[in-house]
Amino acid sequence: MGMRMAIRVFLPLLLLLASAEHSFSLYEDQVGLMDWHQQYMGKVKHAVFHTQKTGRKRVVVSTEENVIASLDLRHGEIFWRHVLGTNDSVDGIDIALGKYVITLSSEGSVLRAWNLPDGKMVWESFLQGSKPSKSLLSVLINLKVDKDNVILVFSKGCLHALSSIDGEVLWEKDFSAESIEVQQIIQPSGSDIIYAVGFVGSSQFNAYEIDAKNGELLKHKSAAFPDGFYGEVLLVSSDMLVSLDATRSSLVTINFQNEEINFGKTYISDLVEESSRNAVILPSKLSGIFAIKVDTFSVFIRVTTERKLEVVDKINNAAAVSDALSFSEGQQAFAIVEHVDGKILLTVKLNHDWNGDLLKESIVMDHQRGLVHMVFINTYIRTDRSHGFRALIVMEDHSLLLLQQGAIVWSREESLASIVDVTTSELPVEKKGVSVAKVEQNLFEWLNGHILKLKGTLMLASLEDIATIQGMRLKSFEKSKMTRDHNGFRKLLIVLTRAGKLYALHTGDGRVVWSLLLSSLRKSGSCENPTGLGVYQWQVPHHHALDENPSILVVGRCGPNWDAPGVLSFVDAYIGKELDSLDLTHSVTQVIPLPFTDSVEQHLHLIIDADHHAHLYPRTSEAIGIFQNEFSNVYWYSVDADNGIIKGHDLKINCIGVADEYCFDSRDLWSIVFPSESEKIIETVTRKLNEVVHTQAKVIDGQDVMYKYISKNLLFVATVAPKASGEFRMVTPEESWLVVYLIDTVTGRILHRMTHHGSQGPVRAVFSENWVVYHYFNLRAHRYEMSVIEIYDQSRADNKDVLKLVFGKHNLTSPISLYSRPEVITKSQSYFFTHSVKTITVTSTAKGITSKQLLIGTVGDQVLALDKRYLDPRRSVNPTQAEKEEGVIPLTDSLPIIPQSYVTHALKVEGLRGIVTVPAKLESTTLAFAYGVDLFFTRMAPSRTYDSLTEDFSYALLLITIVALIAAIFVTWVLSERKELQEKWR
């Protein structure tokens, strides 16, 4: 009786508290707790300063990632930024009218003007031409027509003059008939005449004199130089150009403003004793002086008044030279940056006075940044009214730095905009007895922090308090510790960039823990054009072996060609130290991580070269012994998309004629040749090697069981009609088809084939467990589609009988051989999807129990999470009751896009190229990392955090609830005792 009364009294209280819990949900102060977002631009290739007296000082840059951005000169922060399309490469930038940023892109096809303060596009012009050619941009500041700067553009064999105000084409001059490759557009100071100079063929020099106001051709001169020209020409004075001859052993001076074109020839050996035939003219725009690079040193050459060439200096160190900068009273200065004894020396000189230095500073530079590749200078007025100089430099590792007054004012790690591959590493285990926690600064801050948290819990916090709480949470040491946590949220993301630099990013806050510019991936005598290919787990010691650090393998090649020699580098994952490197004698076309480790827990890898030889690493006798035991079980496949051939291979014997016990010959087991007249391979995808599948069985309709076909040797292949592999939507539905295959890579059997008529690529696909999802375009419906294929193993259909299981007559433990034809069935379904897709991946968890979500990188550079249940081939218009209970969603023709399902929220991962998912130790949680020009990281729980309390769980409310429960029990117990006593007295 007493307990019933207690429940009756406590129930309304619980309902009240439950409603209060709902109202306590504060989402604003949780932004950034589980995710971080970083913005980059890429390696800078053009820079223009804008430092007028009023307004904020800024520099406008364009990069190799097709980004245009305006940066704050004080802190290096981005004012505004535009990421152009993948094929919209920036050819040049300039500033017109003091307020517009002018950009030329797409091989000279598109000219745009952007508003300098806010980056809004003002106008856009599309330039036409008849033949591909070099693209040149020139804003004629000295020539104004009705207060309008004229913009000159040479592209596609045509010279265009456009208005700076509205981008209207003022006049055009077509040079396509003359077949001239214009090298320079020259405007003499204070003149309305311009010169277009260039080559016809390899030895004919042409100069055109043109009226800049109306495009009228005033004069045309031509002359032949018998020795021919190499490379580009450089303007060294108002009427003289310089170039190299075809043998690169002589400098050729060209005087083009006289009645006749005059050539002068000077042997480099007469100027420099240690001459070489590999001279290169540095492209810096100076006046009266220029520089050439010969072997490892740079030579500065002056043009004398008698039009002779004389050497003024020779720099033996690696150096970069800026363009000339005009400052007070028509003076021009330029900067030289050279590397001296681990420091960089910045020298600013006057063009006409080599011996006098306007500025000379030495700056200590991190050797992990490599050499200086480019330098841009700008001037400012010091407090004593003298001229000071600042230098913006681009380093070998793509980083961008501003130097001023002998110090690095700010730096940006722009290499992270060009990530090539990603892997992860666990953090070290926290050792007992050693505290890694950071102590609070003082007692007052500690108390103040807890008071603010209490105010937030009780909904008494102001907006300023909420912002402070959020900042405290973001700075919490728990998420940024350098030790692993029991949930597995804290890890290192090891990323390889196109610059050949390796970074370790902490998943807690995205900071760079260490970085390493790999010596094996730098330009050197043995490796002229290195290219990074990928990063792999090399050694992962057991966590009890605290004295061993994990290491990773970085694979690259010496050149862009697939048959170039390979390079390997082994790096400590905790401290970023290069442990060893190898220059390979063979090429690298495939890297196959094997599921075997040696006694020191190094993973075995097979590297396949261009001749289909397999090379085993590590090169130890123990590794050979382990490998020999599994020799007959090693298979792989190769895809030749250009010729439409897929082949399967296995190992035969040691390489014949090669004294290398770690080299093995291969043999072709099977091949599939797709007819070139009807099919072209555009996509192949397979399962992740480390994917965990929780169970092979799948319960259907509550009682029936189907078994997933989960072979790791399945390959998904998509082919299209050759006409449909070109320009998007440039083919009719009747001429286009998409064919998809599921192929067993051990036997070469085609397990499933399906044709989508009237469809074309590009195809984006993901393969997980026993299903594959792929995205393509349906020309007939004029919409994008996503299809799913699930494949099931029918050979285990008899395992449904429980009695057979009891009496041991099932075949669950019977061996499976890929050489026996598998009994499989497939289920498939297609749905409309409203977005174009850049990439697709799937969430992964530690045990594979949690429901799967597809992470879709959309054309808008966002990441959308879509529940795999929407791509269930069993969906029907009217699902049965059993299917409803199972969670089958009723069929609709389109896949839903819920705004709340965007993992990136309102943010964009500009230039999105890939998404990587990593399982945490907590089964409900997966870690997702998206990279492109920007980086984004977050934690996800596809089935919600069913195995842990959420971040916004109110411990204070739980305490209040427990106290209220105890008080209610005590009060009702007292009331019950009183009532019983009164009843007894009756």
N, C-alpha and C positions, 0 to 999 in steps of 0.2 A: 504494500500500500504506500509506504514511504517512498519507495523507488519510483513508482508510477507518478507521484506528485512531483518528484524531482525532475523527471523527464518532461512533464507538462510545463513546468516553470522554465526549464532550460531551452526547450524547443524554440519559442519566439526569440530568445536571446541569440541562439545560433543563427536563425534566419537574419536577424538584424546585423550580426557580425559578418555573415556571408555577403550581404549587400554592401556593407562597408568595405570589405576586401575588394569588391569589384570597383568601387569608386576610388580606391587607392592606386589604381594602375596608372603610373606615370611613365609614358614612353619617351617624352622629350629628353629626359635626363639619362636615357640608356643608349642614345645614339653614340656610336663610336666605341662602345664597350667591347663588342665582339667583332668589330670590323675596322678596317682602316683603308684609306684611299690616298694614293700619292699621284701627283701630276708631273709629267715630264714633257720634253720636247724632242729629244734626239740630238745627234751630233750637228752642231751649227756649221753651215757652209757659207752663209751670207749674213752680214750684220751692218746696220745703219744706225748711227747715234742721232738722237734728237734731244738736245740739251739747251733749248732756248731759255732766256732769263726768267720768264714766267712759266709756271706750270711745273709738273713733276718731271724730273730727269729720267729718260728712258732710252732703251736700245731695242730696235726692232730686228728680229732674226728670222731666218728660214733654215730648215734643217733637212737632213737626209730622210727623216720620217715624214716628209711632206707637211711640215707644221710651220705656220707663221705665227709669231708670238711677239708681244711687247713686254719687256721686262723692266722692273724698277731697278735703276742703277744703284740705289742705296742698299737694298737687301737681296736683290736677285729674284724677287717674287714676280709671278706672272700677273700682269695687268689684264691682258686678254690673250686669247689663243684660238686659232682655227686649225683643225686637222683636215687637210684636203684628202681627196680620194687616193686609193692605192696607186693608181696610174697617173695622178695629177702632181707630178714632180715639179718643184719650184726651180725655174731657170735663172731668176734674178729678182732682186727687190731694190726699191729706191723710194725716196720721199719727194712728193711734188706739192707745190703751193704751200709748203710748210705745214700741211694738215692732212694730206692723204698719203697712205702707204701704197705704193704701186707694186704689184707682183705679176710676173710673167711665169706661166706654168704650162704643163701638158705639151712639152716640146714646142713651145712658142705659140700654142693655139689659143690660150685664154689669158687675157689681160684684165686685171681687177684693180679697183681702188677701194681701200679700206679707210674708214675714218680713224685718224690717229689716236684720239683720246679713248674711244670705247670699242674700236675694232669692228664697227658695223660696216657692211659692204655698201659702198656708195654707188658704184656702177660696175658693169662687167661687159667686156667686148670679146667676141669670138673672131679670130683672125683666120682668113682663108689663104690657102696656098696650094701649089701644084706638086711640090716635091719636098721630101724631108731634107732638113738642113740644120746647121748650127743655129741656136737661138741667142739673140743679143738684145739687151734692154738698155736704153739711154734716155735720161730725162734732161732735156736741154734747158738748163737754168738760165743761161745767158741769152737765150732767144725767147722772147715773149710775143704772142700775138693776141692783142686785146686782153692783156693781163692774164694770159693763159700760157702755162708752160707746155711746150710741145714734147710729146713722148715719141721716141723713135724705137721701133721694134723691127728687127730682121728675123724672119722665121719662114720656113717652108718656101725658100727661094724668093721671098717678096719683102720689100722694105715698106713698112707702114708708118705713117705719122698720125698720131691721135691726140685729141684734146684731153688735158688733165682734168677739166671740169666735169665733162660728161662722158668721156671715152669715145666720142664720135670720131670716125676715121676722116682725117682732113685730106689726105692723099695717099696714093699707093704707087710703088714702082716695082714692076715685076722683073726679076733677074733670072727667072727659070730658063729662058731661051738662051742666055749667055752661059749657063751652067757654072756660074761663079759661086764659090763658097766664101761669103763675106766673113772676114776675120775681125774687122774693127769698123766702128762708126766714129768718125773724128769731127769735132767742131772746133775750128780755130777760135781763140778768144775774141769776143766782140764781133763775130762775123755771122752773117746769115747764110753762109755756105757750109755745107757738110760734105765730108768725103766718106765714101764707102769703098773700102779696100779689101782685096782678098785674092784667092788663087783660082785659076781655072786649070784643072788637072794638078800635076805635081810641080810644074816648072813655070807656068805662065802667071805673071802678076798683073792685076788690073786695078785701076783707080778711077772711080766715078765722082765727078764734081757735081753736086746737086743743090738747087735752091731749096733751103729748108722750109720756106713759107708755102711753096706751091708744088714742090716735087719735080720741078723742071730740070732735065738733064742739061747741064751747062758744058761739060767736057768729059771725054772718056779717053783714058790713056792705058796703054798695055805694053808690057815688055816681057821677054822670056829670059829666064836665068838657067843656063844649061845644066848646072849642077843639081837643080831641083831643091825643093824646100822640105823641111821636116817640122811637123808640129805647127804651132800657132805663131802669129807675129805679135810683137809687143811695141807699143808706142813709147819711144824714149825721149822724144822732143816734139815740138810743134809740127815738124815736117819730116821726121825720120822714124822709120820702123826698123826693128831688128828681128832676125829669125835665124834658125839653124839650117845649114845645107842638108841634103839628103843623107850624107854620111855622118852627120852630127860631129864633124871634126872642125868645122869652120863656122864663124858668125857672119851673117850676111846683113849689111845695112842697106836700107831701101829709102832713097830720097824721092818722094812722090809729088811734091808741089811745084817742081820746075816744069818747063815745057816738055822735057823728056824724063822718064824714070831712070834714075841712076842706081846702080848696085855697087856695093863695096864688099870685099871679102877679106876677112881676117882669120888666120889660123889660130885655133885655141892654143896650140902648142907654142905660138909666139907670145901669148899672154901668160900662160901657166906652164911651167916646166913639166909638172906631173900631169900631163894632159891625158884624156881618155876619149874614146869614141862614144861614150854614153852620157854626154853632156845634156842637160835639160835647162831650159830657161825658166826661172821662177816667175809665176804670173803676177807679181806685184806691180801695181801701176805707180811708177815714180817718174820724176822729171829730170832728164839729163843723166840718169844713172839707172842701171839695171843689174840683176844678179843672175848668175848661172850656177847650177849645181853640177860638180864634176866629182864622181866617185863619192867620197865621204866628206868633202869640204865644199864650201860655198865661196864664190869669187864675185866681188863687186867691181863693176866696170863703169867708167865714166866716159861720156861722149864729149870730146874736147870741142873747142870752137872751130878747129880745122876739120871737124867731123871724123876724127880719129878715135880709136878705142884705146883706153889705158886702164890698167888694173889699179884700183885704189886700196883694196884690202882683200885678204884671204882669211876666211874663218874655218878652222879645222873642226870645230865642234858642230853638232847638229843644230841647225838654226832655222828660224822662220822670219819672214819679212812682211811688214804691213804695207798697205797702199799709202800714197802720199796724203797728208792732211794739211789743208790750207788754214793758217791762223793769221795773226796780226800783220797788217801792211803787206799782204800778198805773199808772205813767207810760207814755205812748205816744209813739213817735217815728216819723218817716217821712223818706224821702230824696228829694231832687230832684237829678237829673243834667241839666246843661245844657252846651251847646257854646259856648265863649268863646275866640275867637282861636286856633283850632286845638287848644285843650286842652279837656278836660272838667272841669267844676266839680262836685264832689260835696258836697252840703250836707245835713246831717241836722238836723232841727228837731223840737221838741216840738209835739204837736198843739195845745196850748192857749197856746203862746208862740211866735208867729211871729217876733218880733224877736230871739229868742235862738237861737244856733246851737250845737248840741251838737258838731258837727263840720263843718269846711270845708276841703276839700282840692282841689288842682288837680293833674291828672295829664296828662302829655303822651300824646296818643293818635295812633296811626298814622291818617292821613287816609284810607287805603285801607279802613278799617273802616266808614266812613260814620257815620251818626247812631246814637244810643242808642235802641233800641226799647222795652226793658223793663229794670226794675231791681228787685232783691229784696235786702232788708237783713237782717242778723243781728248780734247783739251778743255781746261776749265780755268777760271781766274782764281788765283790764291788771294788770301787776305792782304798780302803786300802788293796786289795788283799785277803780279807777274803771272806768266802762263805755266800751269801745271799740266801733267799728262796722266791719263789713266789708260790701261791696256786691258782689253778683253781677249783672253787666250783660250784656244781650243786644244785640248791635250789628246794624246794618243788613245787614252781610254774613253774618249768622247766627253770627258768632263769639261765644264765651262767655268772659268774663273775670272774675276775682276781684280786686277792689280792696281794699287794706288798707294803712293807714298811708301814704297818698299814693303808692302804687306798685302796679303790676300784678304780683300774686303769680304768676299763671299764666294762660294763655289756651289756647283750643281752637278750631281752624279747622273749625267744624261745618258750614260751607257745603259741604264735600267729601262730605257725606252725601246731597246732592241734585244729583248731576251730571246735566246735560241732554244734553250731547254731548261727543265726544272726537275730537281729531285729534292728529297728531304733527308734530314738527319735528326736523330734524337739528341736531346741535350744531356749533359752528364747528370748522374745521380747525385743528389745532395748527400754529402758525407755527414755521418753522425758526429755530433759534438762541434760542428763548424756552422756558425750562424751566417746565413747569407742575406738576412733581412736588413733593410736600411732602418736605422733608428730615427724616430721623429726628431725634428730640429729642436723643439722645446716643448715644455708642458703646456704652454698657452695654446700653441697650434694644435696639439693633440686634443685638448679639451674643446677647442673651437670646432674642430672637425667633427667630433662626436655630437656636439650640440646641433650642428647643421644637419647631420644625418637624422637626428631625432626629430627636428623640425620638418624635414622632408617626409618622414614616416607619418607624422601627425597632420600632414597637409597644412602646415603653418609657414612653409617656406615661400619667400618672394621669388620673383623671376631671377633676381641677382643671386639669391641663395641657391636656386636650382642650377644656375650656370656654374657656381662655385663647386657644388656637389659633383657635377658632371666632370669638371676639371680634376677634382680630387680622385674620382674613380679612374679617369684616363691615366693619371700619373701613379696609380696604385702599383706598388712593386710586385704584387702577386702575379700580375699578368706579364711582367717584363723580366722576371727572374731568369738567370742563366742556368737554371737547373730544371729537370723534367718534373712535371706534376703528375699526380696519380690518375688524372683524367686524360692525360695525353694531349692537352691543348697547346702546351708550349713546345715548339719545335723550331728547327732551323730550316728555312727554305734556301736551298743552294741553287743559284741561278747562274747560267752561263750566258754571256751577252755576245753580240756580234763583234764587239771590240776585242774579244779574247780575254775579257776580264770576268772573274768569278766573284760573286757576292754571296754572303750569308745574311739573310734577312730574318729577324726574330718575328715569329708569328704573333707575338703579343701586341707589338706596336709598330712593326714594320721597319724598325731602325736597322741600319747596316751594322752588323756585329763585326765583320771583317770583310776585306776585299783583297783580291790578288790578281794582278795583271800577269797572266801566265807567260813566262819567257818562251815556252814552246810554241805559243800562238802569236808571237810578235814577228814582224818582218825582219829577216836576217839573211845572211848569205845562203844558208841552206833551205830557208823557208821564205820565199819571196812574197807569196800571197796566201797567208794562212787563213783557214776557215774553221771555226768551231762547229762540231757536229752534234755532240750530246754529252750528257753527264749520267753516270751510272753508279750504283752502290758497289763499292769495291771491297771494303772490309767493315763488317758490323760486329764488333766484339760483344759478347754477352755482358749485360750490365753489371755482373759481379766482377768482371775484369776491369776494375777502375783505373788501372795503370795503362790501359790501352785506349787510344782514341780511335773513333771510326774514321775511315778515309773514303774518298770518292775517286772515281776514274773519269777523266776528261778526255774525250776523243776528238781529234781534229785531223785536218789534212792540209798539205802544203800546196794550196791552189784551189781554184774553183772547179777544176775538172774532176770527174769521178775516179779517174785512174791515177791521180796525183798521190805521192807517198803520204802515209799517215803519220800522226804524232800522238803520243799518249802522255798524260800527266797524271800523277797521283798526289792528291792533296789531303792534308789533315782537315777534317770537317770541323774541329773545335777551334783551331787557332789560325787556319788559313795558310799554313805553311806548305810549300811544294816539297813533297818527300822525295820524288824521283820523276824523271821524264825520259821518254824513249823516242828517238827518231826512227821510224820504221822503214824497212826497205821495201815494204809492200804497200799497196793501196788499201783503202777502207771503203767498202760498199755496204756492209751490214755488220752490226754488233749484236750478238746473241748472248744475253746473260743466261747461264746454265743454272739449274736448280741444285748445284753442288757447291760445297765449301770444303776447304782444306783444314788442317789442324789449327791454324791461326785465324780461321773464319774468314779467309779471303774467298770471294765469289769467283768461280771459274767463268771465263768469257771466251766465246769463239768470235774471231774477227774474220769475216769473209772478204777476200780481195776481188779485184776486177776479173781475175782468171778463175774464179770460183774455187780457190784454195782456201782452206780453213786453218787459222792460226790460233793456237791455244795460249791463253794468258790466265794466271801467272805462269811464267816459264820455269817451272820447278819439277823435279822428279816426282814429288808427291802428287802434284796436279796431274801429271801424266798417268800415274797409277790409278787415281780416282777416275780419270777420263776413260782409260782403257776398259774399266769395268762396265761403263755405260756407253761404250763406243757404238754398239749396234742399235741403241735407242735414240740416237741424235738425228733429227730430220729438220730441214728448213725449206723455205720456198723463196723464189725470187720473182719479181714482177717487172716485165719490160713493157711499160705502157705505150711507148712509141711504136713498137712492133706488134702489140697485142698478144704477148706471150706470157703465160705463167708456167713456171717450172717447179718441180719438187726435186729435192736433192737429199742424198745421204753421204756418209763418209766411206771411203774405200780403203786406202792405205796411205802410208807416209808419202810426201811429195817426191816424185821421181826426179832424180837429177839435182836435188837440193839437199845439202848436208844440214838439215834442220829437223830434229826429232819432234818439234812442236808444230810442224806444218803437215797438213793432210790433204790429199787429193779428194775430190768429190766426184760423184757420178749422178747423172740425171735419171730419176726414177720415172717421171711422167711429165707430160707437158700438155697444156691446153692452148690452142691457137685460135684466137677470135678472128673471124674473117674481116679484113681491113675495109672491105667495101660496105659492110653493114654494121660493124660494132667497133667502138673505140673505148678503151678502159679510161675512166675518169676518177674512180675512187675505189680503194681497197681498205678494209678495216678488219681487225681481229680483236679478240678479248685481251684484257690486261693479264699478264702472266701471274701477277700477285693477287688477282681477284679471289675473294673467299665466297663460296656458295654454302649457305647454311644447310639446305636440304635439297635432295634431288627430287623428292616427291612433292606434288602439288595436288591438293584436294579440290575436286570439282563437284559442285552441287551438294556439298556436305557429306558425300559418301564415296563417290568415285575418285580414283587416284590416277594421276598421270605422272610420268617420270620425265624430267627435263633431260634433254640431250645436251650435256655440258662438256663436251670435248673441247679442249684448249687448242685443237688443231683445225678448227673451223675458220674459214676465211670468207668474208663478204666481199663480193665484187660487183661493181655497177658499171655498165657500158651504155653508151648512147650511139645513135646513128651519127656518122662522121659530120654530116651537115649540121647536126644539133650541138656539136662541140665547139662551135665558133661563137660569134656575137650572140648575146642574149636576145631571145625573141626575134631572131632574123631568119626563122624557118617556119614553115607551115606545119600544122598538126599531122598532116598526111606524110610529111617527110621526116617526122621525128618519132623516136621511140626510145624508151629506157628499159633495159633488161638487167635484172639483178640475179645473182647466183649465190648459193651457199656451197662452198667447195671444201672437201676434206683434203688438207695439205699433206697428209701422209700417203694416201693412195691416189689422189687426184680425182676422186669421184665427185660428181656434181650431185649433191643431195637435194637441191631445190633450185628451180628456175622459174622466174615470173617476168612477164613483159607488161610494161605500162605504155600503151599506145598513145601517141600525141603528147608525150612528156619529154622533158629535157633537163639537163643539169643547170647549174652545178649541184652535185649531190653531197650532202653532209650526213654522216652516219655514225652511229655508236653501237657497239656490240657488248652485251653483258649477259652473263649466265647462258640461257638458251634462247635469247631474243635479240633481234637487231631492229633499230629504228632508223629510218633514213628520210631525208627531206629533199624535195625536188620541185620542179615547176610543171604544172599541168597546163599545156597550151590550149586544150579544148575548153577548159573551164576558166582560163585566164586567172588562175589562182595557184598559190603554193599548196603543196600537199605534204603530209607526213604519213608514212606507212610503217606498219610493224609486222614482223614475221617471228613466230614462235615455233620452235622445233622440239618435238618430243620423241622419246625412245620407246618404241613399241615392243622391244625384245623383253622388257620387264613387265609387260601387261599382266602376266600370270601371278605376279607377286601380291595381288590384291586379296587373295584368299588367306584369312588368318589361320585356318587349320594347317595349310601348307607351311606357314611360318612356324607354327607350334611343332610340327613333326619334322622340320628341317628339310622340307622338299622344295623350298624356294630357291631361286637362283641369284639372290642378292650378292652372294660372295663369289659367283662364277666369274672367271677372268673375262675381260673385254679385250678383243683384238680389233684394231682398225682395219685389218686385212679381210675380216669377214664383213660382208655387206650389211650395214646396219639397217634395222627395220625402224624407219622414222616416219612421222607424219608432221605436217606443218599446218599452222593456223595463221591467217593474215587478215589485215583490215587496213583501210585507208581513210584519212580524214583531211579535211581542208584546214589550212593554217594561214593566218593573215600576214605573217612576217617572213621576210627573207632572213636567212640564217647564215652566220659566219662560221660557227663551230657548235658541236654538241658533245657533251660528256654526261656521265651518270655519277650519282653520289656513291660513295663506297664507305662501308663501315667495317669494324673490326671482325665481327662474326657473320656478317651478311644477313642478320635477322631483320633489321629495320627495313621498312618499305623503301623502294627506290624512287628517286626523283631525277628527271632529266634536267640538266642545266644547259639552257639554250642561249648562245651568244647571238643576239639579234643584230640586224643591220643598223639599229640605232645605238650600237655599242653598249647595250645593257645586258644583264644576265637574268633570264627568266627561269624560274623553277616550275616544272610541270610534273605533276604526279603521274607515275607510270600507269596507274589505273585508268587514266584517260586513253591510253594507247593499249588497251586490252582487246585482242581480236575477238573475245567472247561477248563484247558489248552488243546488245540487241535493243530494239525499240521497246519491247515489253519483257523485261527480265523476269524470270520466275522468282517465286518467294525464296527459294534456296539461293539463287544468285544474288538477290537483294541482301540476304543475310551474309553472304560471302563478301559483299562490297562491290559487286559489279555495277557500274554506272550505266544508266539508260543511254542508248545510242543517240548521238547527234551528228550532223554532218561536219561540224566544225569543232576544233579544239578550243576550249575557253582560254582566254587570256585575262587573268584577274590582276588588277593593278597591285594588289598587296603581295602578289607572287614574285615581284621583281626583287631578286636578291640584292641588287645594287641600289634599291630604293629610288631616289631621284637622281642619283649620280650616274655618270657615264664613264666607261672605261674606253677612252678614245683610242681608236686604232686597234680594237680588240682582235687578238690573234689566237689565243688559246685559253682554256680553262683546265685547271688541274685539281683533282679532289684527292684528299688524303684521309684515311680513317683515323679517328682518335681512339684512345683506349676505351672511352665510354661508348657503349654500343649505339646509343641513340644519336651520336653526334658525328658529323663529318666536317672536315675543313676544306674550304674551297678557295682557290687562288686564281684570279683572272688577270691576264697580262696583255699588254699591247703597248701603246705610248704611255698609258697610265697603268697603275697597279691597284688591285683591289683584293682584299682578303676578308673572309668572314667565317663564322661558325654556323652550321646549319643542323637542324634536327628535323628530318623529313617526317618522322612519326611523333613529333614533339618529344620533349625530354621526359619520357616515361620512366627513366631510371635515375633521375636526379631532380632536385628542386631547382626551380627556375631562378634567374638572376633577380627578378623582382619579388621573390617570395618574401612576405612580411613576417620576420621573426618576432617583431614586437606584437603583431596581432595574434600570433600563435601563443605568446606568453600571456597576453590579455585573456585569450580564450581559455587557457588552462586555469588561470587565476579565477575567472568567472565560473568555470565548471566546479572548481573546488569550493568556492563560496556558495554556489547554488546547492551543491550536495550538502554542505554543512547546514545551510538555512533550512532546507527541506527536511533534513534529519532532525533538527531541533523541533520544527513544526510537527513532524510526524510523531515524535516522542510525546509532545504535549497533548496531541489529539488522542493518542493511545491511553495516556494517563487519565484524561477527562472521561473517556469511554469506560475505563475501569471503575471510576468513582460513581458512575451511574448505577 
